[in-house]
Amino acid sequence: MKNFRFLLIGMLFGFILIKAEVISWFRIQEMFRFQSFHMYGIIGSAICVGMISLLIIKKYKIKTFSGEEIKIAPKEFTKGNVIGGLMFGLGWAMTGACPGPLYALIGSGLPIIIVPLASAIIGTYVYGILKDKLPH
Amino acid sequence: MNILTQPWPWYIAGPLIGLMVPLLLLAGNKAFGISSTLRHICAACIPTQAKFFKYDWKAESWNLIFALGMIIGGFIAGYLLQNPNPIELSESAVESMNKLGVKNYSGLIPQDIFNFQQLLTVRGIILMVVGGFFIGFGTRYAGGCTSGHAIMGLSNLQMPSLIATCCFFAGGLLMTWFILPYIMNL
């Protein structure tokens, strides 16, 4: 299976998310209440490492393992960054999870999280139907 | 074995999360991001006429396999190698959450609030069903989530990602400080 490597990387990511406790409703509350440095340290250091990695990849024109040139599509600004961003923020503080943690939490033995995941899928579906009517 | 059951400090976990960015690029030119999986699931499973879901989702199947991996990784880390101790929260956080009515601190999430019985209450429906809906609708409208915008986008110095990340945060603060206390009292 050509995608097997992504299964392994996903496993690693799910593992890290649980051990970092960033998937915890408690930790998200603690973050939004500024009562612990934990989440800020994680997000900040993750961005630093990501940023340095991309600088190195670009500077030395590093290619993928199969020899392709690495390309990253730029993000385009839309009003959705603001409106959708605020909406996601509300949902993040309510469920204590973003999309990645939903998957990891279900795996950790919390079948109840299937409910917010299903609801998130429906939310994406409704966005897809309404897309042309929303400001962008 | 201790290191596998104990929670990891931020300076170990954060850099490891950051390494996902180059790892996915090197492994197959993939941009780190999770919320797109929700769109692929719609495209794959829900019959619809909406143009937004008419694309070759199979070409993006790596993303779904990645999500499946996350479930398995979550199972290994959170079930097989579960932390035997309760989560170590700051005292002030526990105090604030006690005020919100949280009683059960034994797991990763407050299981007295997130359980199937609570789906019969207004509070449970708002937190789990409406909250989940906001995640799905909001991330797609915003064009990404914490991984796609806050980590991948900011690592790549994208201004739209900085705006989106600030808005994620603003939404979270608004909910935590001004709305959640009312929801928790329902």
Chai-1 contact restraints between the chains, C-beta under 6 A:
chainA,res_idxA,chainB,res_idxB,connection_type,confidence,min_distance_angstrom,max_distance_angstrom,comment,restraint_id
A,N3,B,W62,contact,1.0,0.0,6.0,A-B,restraint_1
A,N3,B,I65,contact,1.0,0.0,6.0,A-B,restraint_2
A,R5,B,A27,contact,1.0,0.0,6.0,A-B,restraint_3
A,F6,B,W62,contact,1.0,0.0,6.0,A-B,restraint_4
A,F6,B,I65,contact,1.0,0.0,6.0,A-B,restraint_5
A,F6,B,F66,contact,1.0,0.0,6.0,A-B,restraint_6
A,L7,B,I65,contact,1.0,0.0,6.0,A-B,restraint_7
A,L7,B,G69,contact,1.0,0.0,6.0,A-B,restraint_8
A,I9,B,L23,contact,1.0,0.0,6.0,A-B,restraint_9
A,G10,B,F66,contact,1.0,0.0,6.0,A-B,restraint_10
A,G10,B,G69,contact,1.0,0.0,6.0,A-B,restraint_11
A,G10,B,M70,contact,1.0,0.0,6.0,A-B,restraint_12
A,M11,B,G69,contact,1.0,0.0,6.0,A-B,restraint_13
A,M11,B,I72,contact,1.0,0.0,6.0,A-B,restraint_14
A,M11,B,G73,contact,1.0,0.0,6.0,A-B,restraint_15
A,F13,B,M20,contact,1.0,0.0,6.0,A-B,restraint_16
A,F13,B,M70,contact,1.0,0.0,6.0,A-B,restraint_17
A,G14,B,M70,contact,1.0,0.0,6.0,A-B,restraint_18
A,G14,B,G73,contact,1.0,0.0,6.0,A-B,restraint_19
A,G14,B,G74,contact,1.0,0.0,6.0,A-B,restraint_20
A,F15,B,G73,contact,1.0,0.0,6.0,A-B,restraint_21
A,F15,B,I76,contact,1.0,0.0,6.0,A-B,restraint_22
A,F15,B,A77,contact,1.0,0.0,6.0,A-B,restraint_23
A,I16,B,A13,contact,1.0,0.0,6.0,A-B,restraint_24
A,I16,B,L16,contact,1.0,0.0,6.0,A-B,restraint_25
A,I16,B,I17,contact,1.0,0.0,6.0,A-B,restraint_26
A,I18,B,G74,contact,1.0,0.0,6.0,A-B,restraint_27
A,I18,B,A77,contact,1.0,0.0,6.0,A-B,restraint_28
A,I18,B,G78,contact,1.0,0.0,6.0,A-B,restraint_29
A,K19,B,P7,contact,1.0,0.0,6.0,A-B,restraint_30
A,K19,B,W8,contact,1.0,0.0,6.0,A-B,restraint_31
A,K19,B,A77,contact,1.0,0.0,6.0,A-B,restraint_32
A,A20,B,W8,contact,1.0,0.0,6.0,A-B,restraint_33
A,A20,B,A13,contact,1.0,0.0,6.0,A-B,restraint_34
A,E21,B,P7,contact,1.0,0.0,6.0,A-B,restraint_35
A,S24,B,L108,contact,1.0,0.0,6.0,A-B,restraint_36
A,W25,B,I109,contact,1.0,0.0,6.0,A-B,restraint_37
A,W25,B,P110,contact,1.0,0.0,6.0,A-B,restraint_38
A,F26,B,I87,contact,1.0,0.0,6.0,A-B,restraint_39
A,F26,B,L89,contact,1.0,0.0,6.0,A-B,restraint_40
A,Q29,B,M97,contact,1.0,0.0,6.0,A-B,restraint_41
A,E30,B,A93,contact,1.0,0.0,6.0,A-B,restraint_42
A,F32,B,G172,contact,1.0,0.0,6.0,A-B,restraint_43
A,F32,B,L173,contact,1.0,0.0,6.0,A-B,restraint_44
A,F32,B,T176,contact,1.0,0.0,6.0,A-B,restraint_45
A,R33,B,S96,contact,1.0,0.0,6.0,A-B,restraint_46
A,Q35,B,S90,contact,1.0,0.0,6.0,A-B,restraint_47
A,Q35,B,S92,contact,1.0,0.0,6.0,A-B,restraint_48
A,Q35,B,A93,contact,1.0,0.0,6.0,A-B,restraint_49
A,S36,B,S90,contact,1.0,0.0,6.0,A-B,restraint_50
A,H38,B,W10,contact,1.0,0.0,6.0,A-B,restraint_51
A,G41,B,W10,contact,1.0,0.0,6.0,A-B,restraint_52
A,G41,B,G14,contact,1.0,0.0,6.0,A-B,restraint_53
A,I42,B,W10,contact,1.0,0.0,6.0,A-B,restraint_54
A,I42,B,A13,contact,1.0,0.0,6.0,A-B,restraint_55
A,I42,B,G14,contact,1.0,0.0,6.0,A-B,restraint_56
A,S45,B,G14,contact,1.0,0.0,6.0,A-B,restraint_57
A,S45,B,P15,contact,1.0,0.0,6.0,A-B,restraint_58
A,A46,B,G14,contact,1.0,0.0,6.0,A-B,restraint_59
A,A46,B,I17,contact,1.0,0.0,6.0,A-B,restraint_60
A,A46,B,G18,contact,1.0,0.0,6.0,A-B,restraint_61
A,A46,B,I151,contact,1.0,0.0,6.0,A-B,restraint_62
A,I47,B,L154,contact,1.0,0.0,6.0,A-B,restraint_63
A,I47,B,S155,contact,1.0,0.0,6.0,A-B,restraint_64
A,V49,B,P15,contact,1.0,0.0,6.0,A-B,restraint_65
A,V49,B,G18,contact,1.0,0.0,6.0,A-B,restraint_66
A,V49,B,L19,contact,1.0,0.0,6.0,A-B,restraint_67
A,G50,B,G18,contact,1.0,0.0,6.0,A-B,restraint_68
A,G50,B,V21,contact,1.0,0.0,6.0,A-B,restraint_69
A,G50,B,I151,contact,1.0,0.0,6.0,A-B,restraint_70
A,G50,B,S155,contact,1.0,0.0,6.0,A-B,restraint_71
A,M51,B,S155,contact,1.0,0.0,6.0,A-B,restraint_72
A,S53,B,V21,contact,1.0,0.0,6.0,A-B,restraint_73
A,S53,B,P22,contact,1.0,0.0,6.0,A-B,restraint_74
A,L54,B,S155,contact,1.0,0.0,6.0,A-B,restraint_75
A,L54,B,N156,contact,1.0,0.0,6.0,A-B,restraint_76
A,T64,B,L26,contact,1.0,0.0,6.0,A-B,restraint_77
A,T64,B,N29,contact,1.0,0.0,6.0,A-B,restraint_78
A,F65,B,L26,contact,1.0,0.0,6.0,A-B,restraint_79
A,E68,B,N29,contact,1.0,0.0,6.0,A-B,restraint_80
A,I70,B,L25,contact,1.0,0.0,6.0,A-B,restraint_81
A,I70,B,N29,contact,1.0,0.0,6.0,A-B,restraint_82
A,I72,B,A31,contact,1.0,0.0,6.0,A-B,restraint_83
A,I72,B,N156,contact,1.0,0.0,6.0,A-B,restraint_84
A,K75,B,G153,contact,1.0,0.0,6.0,A-B,restraint_85
A,K75,B,Q158,contact,1.0,0.0,6.0,A-B,restraint_86
A,K75,B,P160,contact,1.0,0.0,6.0,A-B,restraint_87
A,K75,B,S161,contact,1.0,0.0,6.0,A-B,restraint_88
A,F77,B,P160,contact,1.0,0.0,6.0,A-B,restraint_89
A,G80,B,Y141,contact,1.0,0.0,6.0,A-B,restraint_90
A,G80,B,A142,contact,1.0,0.0,6.0,A-B,restraint_91
A,N81,B,A142,contact,1.0,0.0,6.0,A-B,restraint_92
A,N81,B,P160,contact,1.0,0.0,6.0,A-B,restraint_93
A,N81,B,I163,contact,1.0,0.0,6.0,A-B,restraint_94
A,N81,B,A164,contact,1.0,0.0,6.0,A-B,restraint_95
A,V82,B,C167,contact,1.0,0.0,6.0,A-B,restraint_96
A,G84,B,G138,contact,1.0,0.0,6.0,A-B,restraint_97
A,G84,B,Y141,contact,1.0,0.0,6.0,A-B,restraint_98
A,G84,B,A142,contact,1.0,0.0,6.0,A-B,restraint_99
A,G85,B,A142,contact,1.0,0.0,6.0,A-B,restraint_100
A,G85,B,A164,contact,1.0,0.0,6.0,A-B,restraint_101
A,G85,B,C167,contact,1.0,0.0,6.0,A-B,restraint_102
A,G85,B,F168,contact,1.0,0.0,6.0,A-B,restraint_103
A,L86,B,C167,contact,1.0,0.0,6.0,A-B,restraint_104
A,L86,B,G171,contact,1.0,0.0,6.0,A-B,restraint_105
A,M87,B,F134,contact,1.0,0.0,6.0,A-B,restraint_106
A,M87,B,G138,contact,1.0,0.0,6.0,A-B,restraint_107
A,F88,B,I135,contact,1.0,0.0,6.0,A-B,restraint_108
A,F88,B,G138,contact,1.0,0.0,6.0,A-B,restraint_109
A,F88,B,T139,contact,1.0,0.0,6.0,A-B,restraint_110
A,F88,B,A142,contact,1.0,0.0,6.0,A-B,restraint_111
A,F88,B,F168,contact,1.0,0.0,6.0,A-B,restraint_112
A,G89,B,F168,contact,1.0,0.0,6.0,A-B,restraint_113
A,G89,B,G171,contact,1.0,0.0,6.0,A-B,restraint_114
A,G89,B,G172,contact,1.0,0.0,6.0,A-B,restraint_115
A,L90,B,F134,contact,1.0,0.0,6.0,A-B,restraint_116
A,L90,B,G171,contact,1.0,0.0,6.0,A-B,restraint_117
A,L90,B,M175,contact,1.0,0.0,6.0,A-B,restraint_118
A,G91,B,G131,contact,1.0,0.0,6.0,A-B,restraint_119
A,G91,B,F134,contact,1.0,0.0,6.0,A-B,restraint_120
A,G91,B,I135,contact,1.0,0.0,6.0,A-B,restraint_121
A,G91,B,G138,contact,1.0,0.0,6.0,A-B,restraint_122
A,W92,B,G172,contact,1.0,0.0,6.0,A-B,restraint_123
A,A93,B,G172,contact,1.0,0.0,6.0,A-B,restraint_124
A,A93,B,M175,contact,1.0,0.0,6.0,A-B,restraint_125
A,A93,B,T176,contact,1.0,0.0,6.0,A-B,restraint_126
A,M94,B,L127,contact,1.0,0.0,6.0,A-B,restraint_127
A,M94,B,G131,contact,1.0,0.0,6.0,A-B,restraint_128
A,M94,B,M175,contact,1.0,0.0,6.0,A-B,restraint_129
A,T95,B,G131,contact,1.0,0.0,6.0,A-B,restraint_130
A,C98,B,C145,contact,1.0,0.0,6.0,A-B,restraint_131
A,C98,B,T146,contact,1.0,0.0,6.0,A-B,restraint_132
A,P99,B,I34,contact,1.0,0.0,6.0,A-B,restraint_133
A,P99,B,S35,contact,1.0,0.0,6.0,A-B,restraint_134
A,P99,B,C145,contact,1.0,0.0,6.0,A-B,restraint_135
A,G100,B,I34,contact,1.0,0.0,6.0,A-B,restraint_136
A,G100,B,S147,contact,1.0,0.0,6.0,A-B,restraint_137
A,Y103,B,A67,contact,1.0,0.0,6.0,A-B,restraint_138
A,Y103,B,M70,contact,1.0,0.0,6.0,A-B,restraint_139
A,Y103,B,I71,contact,1.0,0.0,6.0,A-B,restraint_140
A,A104,B,M70,contact,1.0,0.0,6.0,A-B,restraint_141
A,A104,B,G74,contact,1.0,0.0,6.0,A-B,restraint_142
A,I106,B,I71,contact,1.0,0.0,6.0,A-B,restraint_143
A,G107,B,I71,contact,1.0,0.0,6.0,A-B,restraint_144
A,G107,B,G74,contact,1.0,0.0,6.0,A-B,restraint_145
A,G107,B,F75,contact,1.0,0.0,6.0,A-B,restraint_146
A,S108,B,G74,contact,1.0,0.0,6.0,A-B,restraint_147
A,S108,B,G78,contact,1.0,0.0,6.0,A-B,restraint_148
A,S108,B,Y79,contact,1.0,0.0,6.0,A-B,restraint_149
A,G109,B,Y79,contact,1.0,0.0,6.0,A-B,restraint_150
A,I112,B,F114,contact,1.0,0.0,6.0,A-B,restraint_151
A,I112,B,N115,contact,1.0,0.0,6.0,A-B,restraint_152
A,I112,B,F116,contact,1.0,0.0,6.0,A-B,restraint_153
A,V115,B,M128,contact,1.0,0.0,6.0,A-B,restraint_154
A,P116,B,M128,contact,1.0,0.0,6.0,A-B,restraint_155
A,P116,B,G131,contact,1.0,0.0,6.0,A-B,restraint_156
A,P116,B,G132,contact,1.0,0.0,6.0,A-B,restraint_157
A,S119,B,V129,contact,1.0,0.0,6.0,A-B,restraint_158
A,S119,B,G132,contact,1.0,0.0,6.0,A-B,restraint_159
A,S119,B,F133,contact,1.0,0.0,6.0,A-B,restraint_160
A,A120,B,L38,contact,1.0,0.0,6.0,A-B,restraint_161
A,A120,B,G132,contact,1.0,0.0,6.0,A-B,restraint_162
A,A120,B,I135,contact,1.0,0.0,6.0,A-B,restraint_163
A,A120,B,G136,contact,1.0,0.0,6.0,A-B,restraint_164
A,I121,B,L38,contact,1.0,0.0,6.0,A-B,restraint_165
A,I121,B,I41,contact,1.0,0.0,6.0,A-B,restraint_166
A,I121,B,G136,contact,1.0,0.0,6.0,A-B,restraint_167
A,G123,B,F133,contact,1.0,0.0,6.0,A-B,restraint_168
A,G123,B,G136,contact,1.0,0.0,6.0,A-B,restraint_169
A,G123,B,F137,contact,1.0,0.0,6.0,A-B,restraint_170
A,T124,B,L38,contact,1.0,0.0,6.0,A-B,restraint_171
A,T124,B,R39,contact,1.0,0.0,6.0,A-B,restraint_172
A,T124,B,C42,contact,1.0,0.0,6.0,A-B,restraint_173
A,T124,B,G136,contact,1.0,0.0,6.0,A-B,restraint_174
A,T124,B,R140,contact,1.0,0.0,6.0,A-B,restraint_175
A,Y125,B,C42,contact,1.0,0.0,6.0,A-B,restraint_176
A,Y125,B,I46,contact,1.0,0.0,6.0,A-B,restraint_177
A,V126,B,F137,contact,1.0,0.0,6.0,A-B,restraint_178
A,Y127,B,F137,contact,1.0,0.0,6.0,A-B,restraint_179
A,Y127,B,R140,contact,1.0,0.0,6.0,A-B,restraint_180
A,Y127,B,Y141,contact,1.0,0.0,6.0,A-B,restraint_181
A,G128,B,A50,contact,1.0,0.0,6.0,A-B,restraint_182
A,G128,B,F52,contact,1.0,0.0,6.0,A-B,restraint_183
A,G128,B,F53,contact,1.0,0.0,6.0,A-B,restraint_184
A,I129,B,A50,contact,1.0,0.0,6.0,A-B,restraint_185
A,K131,B,F52,contact,1.0,0.0,6.0,A-B,restraint_186
